[in-house]
Amino acid sequence: MAEFDTIIKDGTIVDGTRVPRYKADIGIKNGKIAKIGRLKSNDAKQVLDARGLIVAPGGIDLHTHYDAQIHWDPYLSVSSWHGVTTITMGNCGFGFAPLHPADAERAMLALSRNEAIPMEPMRVSMDFKWETFPQYMDRIERLPLGINISHLFPISPAVAYVMGSFAEAKSRRPTEQETEKVAQLLSEAMDAGAVGWGAQQLVPGGSSAVQCDFDGTPMISDMLPDSFYVRMARALAQKGTGCIQFTRSSVGVDDPRAGMHNDFDFNSLLAEEAGRPVLFNAMAVNDKFPYVYRAQLRWLAEANKQGKPVFAQAVTARAANHITFENWNLFDDSPNWREVTTGTIEEKRVKLADPRLRAALREEYDAGTKSRDFLFGELAEFVCDTLYDAKLNKYRGKTVKQIAQEEGKHAIDAMLDISAADIRTVWRGPVVNSDVENYREIMASPYTLPGVSDGGAHIKFITPGTYSTDMLTWMVRDSNIMSLEEAHYRLSYLTAWAAGITDRGSLREGLAADIVIYDLEKLKILPSEVVHDLPANEWRRVQKSEGYRWLLVNGQVTFEDNKCTGATGGRLLRGGHAA
């Protein structure tokens, strides 16, 4: 009888702990790493020849929105295409439990706008045969999983559940009694395996309030008072485990107490009250404004010096936005853009040409849109990328600025005249974070985590789920700003530690055999493409990869040469570990 199920033979091991790479074999038994050393091939049922290849722990992606996609895609691409073996859902306080059955449609509507998840795939894929968070966890555990799942307790549906409905929760703040009930549900969720709680607090009226509800109003979590979140932090402290994922911005709010430093201080307060790590979202990078991330790095260092455990999740993928006004929603900080981009397709088409709205958008543009430019790049730099109307072909490949100059138009009119003529037109935004030297600074901090893939969300616009491949190729192989050992430490071990995932994240005997095996020299991200692979024949934008030889999840090969094997060895991680 074979001693091992699988042996990975003659690979170069980068184990995720910063230990220098070394050559050895890995023996896998019952989904775990049984032995690392020199092993005999005939001691295994299966041998994977890893000569000349890197053998490393699978990536752990802590910021995804696969809450809907998990119901139709066991592998959660694009994450699994890029070496990720574990993801976390429930981020930003969004999700589908706890939930009154009458609010199922309303919950889907919220995510169809806020996270730009197409509505029809959700409708045909989820039966909502659950209500409480523990019931939902049981449901996830019964699904076929090609990747490991950890789950945060999402604040928005929990508040709606306690207050009776989404409509009631949008009409007022929770009472003290209702707040206590949410804290009780959090405790029950932690007992059922939640790894903490997540929330978005993009303060209404701020210049970063770019993610709104389906009707353009703030999300439930955006409207909750700071005292509510302090109570949730204290509730987590009572459990003594887990983490907090928090996306907060009050920048641009008409209040002298608001702003970036206030947001820093509040994250620190949550860490202090909980005594648990806070995952601060997000360290977004724009090469033109390095002072922003540098201020965040200084704050992170000071908070941790004071014993307040805060980690920043950094946006590390270089991913341009591809926007079409059929679907775009991330200019929602502007009442004018919000009006233009809500409604049916025909209503949007009419509003794109509306003289009153055009005048308002021109005035806003001329006054400056600093926060929006920081996040998405300047509108004048957007390129007319994909056209479906042959009469518009002359604009292909030109920037908004070029078109405006050639036709003597304002930038707003140059862009919207084309989109009003054909709303399907795709505009490609600039990559705002292409200076690798900025990431040399960011990844030198002991408190920064790579990622913010937003996997499963904004799937018609962006593909930041490529971040792990981008880090290994761009930052390590091509630019040499960090070692391979450091990259895998941050992609797996540090992320696992910060999120309280205890049974994986490095290649050590006794841990889960979540392993990625790849050829570093051949590793690359493939071009962006549109695929119709969602339920109801809906489409999304993806970027695949090359160079990954095998991906193992709990010892089972899920991908070989970038092709899915059909194996479903993924597990629900309750409390940060498989049962």
C-alpha positions as CSV (number, residue, x, y, z in Angstrom):
1,M,0.0,0.0,0.0
2,A,1.4,3.4,-1.0
3,E,2.5,5.6,1.9
4,F,1.3,8.8,0.1
5,D,-1.6,9.7,-2.2
6,T,0.7,12.1,-4.1
7,I,4.3,13.0,-4.2
8,I,5.5,16.3,-5.7
9,K,9.0,15.4,-6.8
10,D,12.2,17.4,-7.3
11,G,10.6,20.9,-7.0
12,T,12.0,24.1,-5.7
13,I,10.0,24.8,-2.5
14,V,9.2,28.3,-1.4
15,D,7.3,27.5,1.7
16,G,5.6,30.9,2.5
17,T,7.5,31.5,5.7
18,R,10.4,33.5,4.2
19,V,12.7,30.5,4.6
20,P,15.1,30.5,1.6
21,R,14.0,28.3,-1.2
22,Y,15.2,24.7,-1.2
23,K,14.8,21.5,-3.3
24,A,12.8,18.7,-1.8
25,D,9.9,16.4,-2.3
26,I,6.4,16.7,-0.7
27,G,4.4,13.7,0.3
28,I,0.6,14.3,0.6
29,K,-1.8,12.0,2.5
30,N,-5.5,12.6,3.1
31,G,-5.4,16.2,1.9
32,K,-2.5,17.2,4.1
33,I,1.3,17.6,3.8
34,A,2.6,14.4,5.4
35,K,6.3,14.7,4.8
36,I,8.8,17.0,3.2
37,G,12.2,15.6,2.3
38,R,13.7,13.1,-0.1
39,L,10.9,10.6,-1.0
40,K,10.7,7.5,-3.2
41,S,8.4,7.8,-6.2
42,N,7.0,4.3,-5.8
43,D,5.7,5.3,-2.4
44,A,2.8,7.3,-4.0
45,K,-0.2,6.6,-6.1
46,Q,0.5,9.7,-8.1
47,V,3.8,11.6,-8.8
48,L,3.9,15.1,-10.1
49,D,7.3,15.9,-11.6
50,A,8.2,19.4,-10.5
51,R,11.8,19.6,-11.8
52,G,12.5,23.2,-12.7
53,L,9.3,24.4,-11.2
54,I,8.4,26.5,-8.1
55,V,6.3,24.7,-5.4
56,A,4.6,27.2,-3.1
57,P,1.5,27.5,-0.9
58,G,-1.7,28.4,-2.7
59,G,-2.7,32.0,-2.6
60,I,-5.2,33.3,0.0
61,D,-7.5,36.1,-1.3
62,L,-9.1,37.9,1.6
63,H,-11.2,40.4,-0.3
64,T,-13.7,38.9,-2.7
65,H,-17.4,39.2,-3.5
66,Y,-18.0,35.6,-4.7
67,D,-21.1,35.5,-2.6
68,A,-23.3,34.9,-5.7
69,Q,-20.8,33.1,-8.0
70,I,-20.2,30.3,-5.5
71,H,-23.7,29.1,-6.3
72,W,-22.7,28.4,-9.9
73,D,-18.9,28.2,-10.1
74,P,-17.2,25.8,-7.7
75,Y,-13.7,27.2,-8.7
76,L,-14.4,30.9,-8.4
77,S,-12.5,32.0,-11.5
78,V,-10.7,34.2,-12.1
79,S,-9.1,33.6,-8.7
80,S,-8.3,29.9,-9.2
81,W,-6.8,30.6,-12.6
82,H,-4.2,32.6,-10.8
83,G,-3.0,30.2,-8.1
84,V,-5.5,31.1,-5.4
85,T,-6.8,28.2,-3.2
86,T,-8.7,30.0,-0.5
87,I,-11.0,33.0,-0.6
88,T,-13.0,35.0,1.9
89,M,-16.6,36.2,1.3
90,G,-18.9,38.6,3.2
91,N,-16.6,41.5,2.6
92,C,-17.8,45.1,2.9
93,G,-20.8,43.8,4.8
94,F,-22.6,42.4,1.8
95,G,-24.0,38.9,1.4
96,F,-27.1,36.8,1.6
97,A,-27.4,35.8,5.3
98,P,-29.1,36.3,7.6
99,L,-32.1,37.1,5.3
100,H,-35.8,37.1,5.5
101,P,-37.2,35.2,2.5
102,A,-39.2,38.2,1.4
103,D,-35.9,40.2,1.1
104,A,-34.2,37.8,-1.3
105,E,-34.9,39.9,-4.4
106,R,-34.0,43.0,-2.6
107,A,-30.6,41.6,-1.5
108,M,-29.8,40.6,-5.1
109,L,-30.8,44.1,-6.3
110,A,-28.4,45.6,-3.9
111,L,-25.5,43.6,-5.2
112,S,-26.5,44.0,-8.8
113,R,-25.7,47.7,-8.4
114,N,-23.2,48.0,-5.6
115,E,-20.9,45.2,-6.7
116,A,-22.2,45.1,-10.3
117,I,-23.1,41.4,-10.2
118,P,-25.5,40.7,-13.0
119,M,-29.0,40.1,-11.8
120,E,-30.2,37.2,-13.9
121,P,-27.5,34.7,-13.0
122,M,-28.3,35.3,-9.3
123,R,-32.0,34.8,-9.9
124,V,-31.6,31.4,-11.7
125,S,-28.8,30.1,-9.4
126,M,-30.0,30.7,-5.8
127,D,-33.0,29.2,-4.2
128,F,-32.7,30.9,-0.9
129,K,-33.6,27.8,1.1
130,W,-31.9,29.3,4.2
131,E,-32.6,32.2,6.6
132,T,-30.0,32.4,9.3
133,F,-26.3,32.7,9.0
134,P,-25.6,29.2,10.4
135,Q,-28.1,27.7,7.9
136,Y,-26.3,29.5,5.1
137,M,-22.9,28.1,6.2
138,D,-24.4,24.6,6.1
139,R,-25.7,25.4,2.6
140,I,-22.2,26.5,1.5
141,E,-20.7,23.3,3.0
142,R,-23.0,21.2,0.9
143,L,-22.0,22.8,-2.4
144,P,-19.3,21.3,-4.6
145,L,-16.2,23.4,-3.8
146,G,-13.1,23.5,-6.0
147,I,-11.6,26.1,-3.6
148,N,-11.6,26.8,0.1
149,I,-14.2,29.3,1.5
150,S,-14.0,31.4,4.7
151,H,-16.8,33.7,5.5
152,L,-17.2,37.0,7.3
153,F,-20.5,37.9,9.0
154,P,-21.9,40.6,6.6
155,I,-23.3,43.6,8.5
156,S,-25.9,45.0,6.0
157,P,-28.2,41.9,5.7
158,A,-27.8,41.3,9.4
159,V,-29.1,44.8,10.2
160,A,-32.0,44.4,7.7
161,Y,-32.8,41.0,9.3
162,V,-33.0,42.4,12.8
163,M,-35.0,45.5,11.8
164,G,-37.5,43.4,9.8
165,S,-36.6,44.3,6.2
166,F,-34.2,46.2,3.9
167,A,-36.8,48.9,3.6
168,E,-37.0,49.5,7.3
169,A,-33.2,49.4,7.7
170,K,-32.9,52.1,5.0
171,S,-35.4,54.3,6.7
172,R,-33.8,54.8,10.1
173,R,-30.9,53.8,12.3
174,P,-31.2,50.7,14.5
175,T,-32.2,51.2,18.1
176,E,-29.9,50.2,21.0
177,Q,-32.0,47.0,21.4
178,E,-31.7,46.2,17.7
179,T,-27.9,46.8,17.8
180,E,-27.6,44.3,20.7
181,K,-29.6,41.8,18.7
182,V,-27.1,42.2,15.7
183,A,-24.3,41.6,18.2
184,Q,-26.0,38.4,19.4
185,L,-26.3,37.2,15.8
186,L,-22.6,38.0,15.3
187,S,-21.8,35.7,18.2
188,E,-24.0,33.0,16.8
189,A,-22.3,33.4,13.4
190,M,-18.9,33.1,15.0
191,D,-20.0,29.9,16.7
192,A,-21.1,28.6,13.3
193,G,-17.6,29.4,11.8
194,A,-17.6,33.0,10.7
195,V,-14.0,34.4,10.7
196,G,-15.1,37.9,11.9
197,W,-17.3,40.6,10.4
198,G,-17.1,42.9,7.4
199,A,-18.6,46.3,6.6
200,Q,-18.4,49.2,4.2
201,Q,-18.9,52.7,5.6
202,L,-18.6,55.1,2.7
203,V,-20.1,58.1,4.4
204,P,-22.9,59.6,2.3
205,G,-22.0,62.9,0.7
206,G,-18.3,62.0,0.6
207,S,-16.2,62.0,-2.6
208,S,-15.4,58.3,-2.1
209,A,-19.1,57.2,-1.8
210,V,-18.8,55.5,-5.2
211,Q,-20.7,52.3,-4.4
212,C,-24.5,52.8,-3.8
213,D,-27.6,50.7,-3.6
214,F,-29.6,49.7,-6.7
215,D,-31.6,52.9,-6.6
216,G,-28.6,55.2,-6.0
217,T,-29.1,55.6,-2.3
218,P,-26.5,54.7,0.3
219,M,-26.1,51.1,1.5
220,I,-27.4,50.1,4.9
221,S,-23.9,49.9,6.3
222,D,-23.0,53.3,5.0
223,M,-25.6,54.9,7.2
224,L,-24.8,53.2,10.5
225,P,-23.3,55.4,13.2
226,D,-19.7,54.8,14.5
227,S,-21.2,53.7,17.8
228,F,-22.7,50.7,16.1
229,Y,-19.4,49.5,14.7
230,V,-17.7,50.0,18.1
231,R,-20.3,47.7,19.6
232,M,-19.6,45.1,16.9
233,A,-15.9,45.4,17.7
234,R,-16.6,44.8,21.4
235,A,-18.8,41.8,20.5
236,L,-15.8,40.3,18.5
237,A,-13.6,40.9,21.5
238,Q,-15.9,38.7,23.6
239,K,-15.3,35.8,21.2
240,G,-11.5,36.3,21.3
241,T,-11.0,35.3,17.7
242,G,-11.6,36.5,14.2
243,C,-10.9,39.7,12.3
244,I,-12.7,42.8,11.1
245,Q,-12.8,43.8,7.4
246,F,-13.6,47.5,7.2
247,T,-13.9,49.8,4.1
248,R,-14.4,53.3,5.4
249,S,-14.0,56.7,3.8
250,S,-15.4,60.1,5.0
251,V,-13.2,62.0,2.6
252,G,-15.1,65.0,1.1
253,V,-17.8,65.0,3.8
254,D,-18.8,68.5,4.9
255,D,-17.7,68.0,8.4
256,P,-14.4,69.3,9.9
257,R,-14.0,66.0,11.8
258,A,-14.2,63.9,8.7
259,G,-11.4,62.9,6.3
260,M,-8.6,60.5,5.8
261,H,-7.0,60.9,9.2
262,N,-10.4,60.5,10.9
263,D,-10.8,57.2,9.0
264,F,-7.4,56.0,10.1
265,D,-8.1,56.8,13.7
266,F,-11.5,54.9,13.6
267,N,-9.9,51.8,12.2
268,S,-7.3,52.0,15.0
269,L,-10.2,52.3,17.5
270,L,-11.9,49.2,16.2
271,A,-8.6,47.2,16.5
272,E,-8.2,48.5,20.0
273,E,-11.8,47.7,21.1
274,A,-11.7,44.2,19.4
275,G,-8.2,43.2,20.3
276,R,-8.2,41.5,16.9
277,P,-6.7,42.4,13.5
278,V,-8.5,45.0,11.4
279,L,-8.1,44.6,7.6
280,F,-8.2,48.2,6.5
281,N,-9.6,48.7,3.0
282,A,-8.0,49.8,0.9
283,M,-4.6,51.1,0.1
284,A,-5.3,52.2,-3.4
285,V,-2.3,53.6,-5.3
286,N,-2.2,56.3,-7.9
287,D,1.3,57.1,-9.2
288,K,0.5,60.9,-9.3
289,F,-0.4,61.0,-5.6
290,P,2.2,58.9,-3.6
291,Y,1.6,61.0,-0.5
292,V,-1.7,59.2,0.0
293,Y,-0.2,55.7,0.5
294,R,2.8,57.1,2.4
295,A,0.4,58.7,4.9
296,Q,-1.3,55.3,5.3
297,L,2.1,53.5,5.8
298,R,3.0,56.0,8.6
299,W,-0.4,55.5,10.2
300,L,-0.1,51.7,10.0
301,A,3.3,51.8,11.6
302,E,2.1,54.0,14.5
303,A,-1.1,52.0,15.1
304,N,0.8,48.7,15.4
305,K,3.5,50.4,17.5
306,Q,0.7,51.2,19.9
307,G,-0.4,47.6,19.9
308,K,-3.4,48.1,17.6
309,P,-3.3,45.3,15.0
310,V,-4.2,46.9,11.7
311,F,-3.2,45.5,8.2
312,A,-3.8,47.4,5.0
313,Q,-5.1,45.5,2.0
314,A,-3.3,47.0,-0.9
315,V,-4.6,47.1,-4.5
316,T,-1.7,45.5,-6.2
317,A,-3.0,44.4,-9.6
318,R,-2.5,46.7,-12.6
319,A,-6.0,46.5,-14.0
320,A,-7.6,49.1,-16.3
321,N,-11.4,49.7,-16.0
322,H,-13.4,48.9,-19.1
323,I,-16.6,50.9,-18.8
324,T,-19.8,50.9,-20.8
325,F,-22.7,53.1,-19.7
326,E,-25.0,50.1,-20.0
327,N,-23.6,48.9,-16.7
328,W,-21.1,51.4,-15.2
329,N,-21.9,52.4,-11.6
330,L,-18.7,53.6,-9.9
331,F,-19.2,57.3,-10.4
332,D,-22.0,57.2,-7.8
333,D,-20.3,59.8,-5.6
334,S,-21.7,62.3,-8.1
335,P,-25.5,62.9,-8.0
336,N,-25.4,63.8,-11.7
337,W,-23.5,60.7,-12.8
338,R,-25.7,58.6,-10.5
339,E,-28.8,59.9,-12.3
340,V,-27.3,59.3,-15.7
341,T,-26.2,55.7,-14.9
342,T,-29.4,54.4,-13.1
343,G,-32.6,53.1,-14.8
344,T,-33.2,50.9,-17.7
345,I,-30.9,50.8,-20.7
346,E,-33.3,53.0,-22.7
347,E,-33.6,55.5,-19.8
348,K,-29.8,55.7,-19.6
349,R,-29.5,56.3,-23.3
350,V,-31.9,59.2,-23.1
351,K,-30.2,60.7,-20.0
352,L,-26.7,60.5,-21.7
353,A,-28.0,63.0,-24.3
354,D,-30.1,65.1,-21.9
355,P,-28.9,68.8,-22.2
356,R,-29.6,69.6,-18.5
357,L,-27.5,66.6,-17.3
358,R,-24.8,67.4,-19.8
359,A,-24.5,70.9,-18.5
360,A,-24.3,69.7,-14.9
361,L,-21.6,67.1,-15.8
362,R,-19.6,69.7,-17.6
363,E,-19.7,72.1,-14.6
364,E,-18.7,69.3,-12.3
365,Y,-15.8,68.2,-14.6
366,D,-14.5,71.8,-14.8
367,A,-14.6,72.2,-11.0
368,G,-12.4,69.1,-10.7
369,T,-13.0,65.5,-9.6
370,K,-9.9,64.8,-7.6
371,S,-11.1,61.7,-5.7
372,R,-12.6,60.1,-8.8
373,D,-9.5,60.8,-10.8
374,F,-7.4,59.2,-8.0
375,L,-9.4,56.0,-8.2
376,F,-10.1,55.6,-11.9
377,G,-7.8,58.0,-13.7
378,E,-8.7,61.2,-15.5
379,L,-11.7,61.0,-17.8
380,A,-9.8,62.7,-20.6
381,E,-7.4,59.7,-20.6
382,F,-10.1,57.1,-21.3
383,V,-9.6,55.4,-24.6
384,C,-12.4,54.4,-27.0
385,D,-11.6,50.7,-26.9
386,T,-14.5,48.6,-28.4
387,L,-17.1,49.8,-30.9
388,Y,-20.1,47.9,-32.2
389,D,-21.4,50.6,-34.6
390,A,-19.3,50.8,-37.8
391,K,-20.3,54.5,-38.2
392,L,-18.2,55.2,-35.0
393,N,-15.1,53.3,-36.1
394,K,-13.1,56.6,-36.6
395,Y,-12.9,57.0,-32.8
396,R,-11.4,53.6,-32.1
397,G,-8.1,53.9,-30.1
398,K,-8.5,57.6,-29.4
399,T,-8.6,59.2,-26.0
400,V,-11.5,61.4,-24.9
401,K,-9.0,64.3,-25.0
402,Q,-8.0,63.6,-28.6
403,I,-11.6,63.3,-29.7
404,A,-12.5,66.5,-27.9
405,Q,-9.7,68.4,-29.5
406,E,-10.4,67.1,-33.0
407,E,-14.1,67.9,-32.8
408,G,-13.9,71.1,-30.7
409,K,-16.0,69.7,-27.9
410,H,-15.9,69.6,-24.2
411,A,-14.5,66.3,-22.9
412,I,-17.9,65.3,-21.4
413,D,-19.6,65.8,-24.8
414,A,-16.9,64.1,-26.7
415,M,-17.4,60.9,-24.6
416,L,-21.1,61.0,-24.1
417,D,-22.0,61.8,-27.7
418,I,-20.4,58.5,-28.7
419,S,-22.0,56.6,-25.9
420,A,-25.4,58.1,-26.6
421,A,-25.1,57.0,-30.2
422,D,-24.2,53.5,-29.1
423,I,-24.4,52.8,-25.3
424,R,-22.5,49.5,-25.8
425,T,-19.3,51.5,-26.6
426,V,-16.5,50.4,-24.3
427,W,-14.1,53.0,-22.8
428,R,-10.8,51.7,-21.4
429,G,-9.4,53.7,-18.5
430,P,-5.8,54.4,-17.7
431,V,-3.7,52.2,-15.4
432,V,-3.0,54.5,-12.5
433,N,-0.6,52.3,-10.6
434,S,2.1,51.3,-13.0
435,D,5.1,52.6,-11.1
436,V,6.6,49.5,-9.5
437,E,8.8,51.7,-7.2
438,N,5.7,52.7,-5.3
439,Y,5.1,49.0,-4.5
440,R,8.7,48.6,-3.3
441,E,7.8,51.0,-0.5
442,I,4.4,49.5,0.1
443,M,5.6,45.9,0.3
444,A,8.4,46.9,2.6
445,S,5.9,47.5,5.4
446,P,5.3,44.5,7.6
447,Y,1.6,45.5,7.7
448,T,0.5,45.4,4.1
449,L,-1.3,42.6,2.4
450,P,-1.6,42.2,-1.4
451,G,-4.9,41.7,-3.2
452,V,-8.3,43.4,-3.0
453,S,-9.2,41.3,-6.0
454,D,-12.9,42.1,-5.6
455,G,-13.4,38.7,-7.2
456,G,-16.9,38.1,-8.4
457,A,-17.7,41.8,-8.4
458,H,-17.6,44.5,-11.2
459,I,-17.1,41.6,-13.5
460,K,-17.9,43.6,-16.6
461,F,-15.3,46.3,-15.8
462,I,-12.2,45.0,-14.2
463,T,-10.1,41.9,-13.6
464,P,-7.9,42.5,-10.5
465,G,-8.2,38.8,-9.6
466,T,-4.9,38.6,-11.6
467,Y,-3.1,40.2,-8.6
468,S,-1.1,37.1,-7.5
469,T,0.3,36.4,-11.0
470,D,1.0,40.1,-11.4
471,M,3.0,40.1,-8.2
472,L,5.0,37.1,-9.1
473,T,5.8,38.3,-12.7
474,W,5.9,42.1,-12.5
475,M,7.2,42.7,-8.9
476,V,9.4,39.6,-8.5
477,R,10.7,38.3,-11.8
478,D,10.7,41.4,-14.0
479,S,11.4,44.2,-11.6
480,N,13.1,42.5,-8.7
481,I,11.6,44.8,-6.0
482,M,11.0,41.8,-3.8
483,S,12.1,38.2,-3.4
484,L,10.0,35.2,-4.3
485,E,10.2,34.2,-0.7
486,E,8.7,37.6,0.3
487,A,6.0,37.4,-2.3
488,H,4.7,34.0,-1.2
489,Y,4.9,35.1,2.5
490,R,2.5,37.9,1.7
491,L,0.3,36.0,-0.7
492,S,-0.3,33.1,1.7
493,Y,1.3,33.1,5.2
494,L,0.7,36.7,6.3
495,T,-2.8,36.8,4.9
496,A,-3.7,33.6,6.7
497,W,-2.3,34.9,9.9
498,A,-4.1,38.3,9.6
499,A,-7.5,36.6,8.9
500,G,-7.2,33.9,11.5
501,I,-6.8,31.0,9.0
502,T,-4.8,28.4,11.0
503,D,-4.5,25.2,9.0
504,R,-3.0,26.5,5.7
505,G,-0.9,29.3,4.3
506,S,2.5,27.6,4.3
507,L,4.1,24.3,3.3
508,R,4.8,22.6,6.5
509,E,4.1,19.0,7.6
510,G,0.6,18.7,9.1
511,L,-0.9,21.6,7.2
512,A,-3.4,21.4,4.3
513,A,-1.9,20.5,0.9
514,D,-3.0,23.7,-0.8
515,I,-0.2,24.0,-3.3
516,V,0.6,25.9,-6.5
517,I,3.3,24.6,-8.9
518,Y,4.5,26.8,-11.7
519,D,7.2,27.8,-14.1
520,L,8.2,31.3,-13.1
521,E,9.8,32.1,-16.5
522,K,6.7,31.1,-18.4
523,L,4.2,32.7,-16.0
524,K,2.1,35.4,-17.6
525,I,-1.4,37.1,-17.6
526,L,-3.3,36.7,-20.8
527,P,-5.1,39.7,-22.4
528,S,-8.6,40.8,-21.2
529,E,-11.4,39.0,-23.0
530,V,-15.2,38.9,-22.8
531,V,-16.7,35.4,-22.2
532,H,-20.4,34.4,-22.0
533,D,-20.0,31.7,-19.4
534,L,-22.4,32.9,-16.7
535,P,-25.9,31.4,-16.1
536,A,-28.6,33.0,-18.3
537,N,-25.9,33.5,-21.0
538,E,-24.6,36.6,-19.2
539,W,-21.1,37.8,-19.9
540,R,-18.1,38.9,-18.0
541,R,-14.6,40.2,-18.6
542,V,-11.8,37.8,-17.6
543,Q,-8.0,37.4,-17.8
544,K,-6.6,33.9,-17.8
545,S,-3.0,32.8,-17.2
546,E,-0.2,30.6,-18.5
547,G,2.6,29.0,-16.6
548,Y,0.8,27.3,-13.8
549,R,1.5,23.5,-14.0
550,W,-0.7,22.2,-11.2
551,L,-3.0,23.7,-8.6
552,L,-3.8,21.4,-5.6
553,V,-6.6,22.1,-3.1
554,N,-6.5,19.9,0.0
555,G,-4.3,17.5,-2.0
556,Q,-6.5,17.2,-5.0
557,V,-5.4,18.5,-8.4
558,T,-8.0,21.0,-9.5
559,F,-6.1,22.5,-12.4
560,E,-3.4,21.0,-14.7
561,D,-1.8,23.2,-17.3
562,N,-4.5,25.8,-16.6
563,K,-7.3,23.3,-17.4
564,C,-9.8,22.3,-14.8
565,T,-9.8,18.7,-13.8
566,G,-13.3,18.6,-12.2
567,A,-12.0,17.8,-8.7
568,T,-13.8,19.4,-5.9
569,G,-11.6,19.1,-2.9
570,G,-12.4,22.6,-1.5
571,R,-13.6,22.9,2.1
572,L,-15.6,25.4,4.1
573,L,-13.2,26.8,6.7
574,R,-15.2,27.2,9.9
575,G,-13.4,29.5,12.4
576,G,-10.4,29.6,10.1
577,H,-9.9,25.9,9.6
578,A,-11.5,22.8,8.0
579,A,-13.5,20.6,10.2
